[in-house]
Amino acid sequence: MIISFIQSYLAGSSVAEIAIFASLTIISLLFSLTVHECAHGWMARKCGDDTAYMYGRISLNPLAHLDPMGALSMLFIGYGWAKPVPVNYRNLRKPKRDIALVALAGPVSNLILAFLFSLIYTAIAVFMPANTAGLVLYYAFYIAATLNIGLAVFNLIPLPPLDGSKVLSCFLPGRVAAKYLMWERYFYIIMLVLIVGDNVPVVGNIVNFVWWPIDFVRGTLINLFAVPGYALWTLLESLF
């Protein structure tokens, strides 16, 4: 994803400007993954389970949460995941409700970050000069917003062990939920196919079909999140 953006939008930029863009993007990626997992752990503790806290997972240290394959997936295709936070469901006060709350905490935190990054890149678009430096900063924060939306949308897919599967399992009968969550063992195989299958004949068509609705939702949210920022900054610019 970063490479394609550099080729498409930053062609002709200096090495220093591309380095700034890449550095800001990687920092925002690590920060976003960290906040996502911290949110899970924080919510689990609020709901009665201290497991994540005892394992040091309510931390702003990215190394505590990093999943290499998930991070690379985020960089290259805009969707990814971090190392799951441990939760002991038996400690939760109201398991059915709390499992869903813990699962939703991560994606919600990323949507909040995406909105904040959207405010920043729209402010850059309105107030900064239309030069290369402004363009680099604009796209760095735009990518940061996009990555957070991608992280939220992707993790809400009901594929174990993603957050969406935890939410869905709360609405399933016990035995059905247990069998459904066992699909987690196939997660990395499925993701490998979805990530690299785009270049394989026939399989690529299936992969593109699977990604299309996810890409559509992400693109729609990016546009929606930008509207308040542009409206706010344009109003302030006209007033002052």
Secondary structure, DSSP 4 states (H G I P E B T S, - for coil): -HHHHHHHHSTT--HHHHHHHHHHHHHHHHHHHHHHHHHHHHHHHHTT--HHHHTT-SSS-GGGT--HHHHHHHHHHS----PPPP--GGG-SSHHHHHHHHHHHHHHHHHHHHHHHHHHHHHHHHHS-SSHHHHHHHHHHHHHHHHHHHHHHHHTSS-TTSHHHHHHHTTS-HHHHHHHHGGGGGHHHHHHHHHHGGGSTTHHHHHHHHHHHHHHHHHHHHHHHHHHHHHHHHHHHHH-
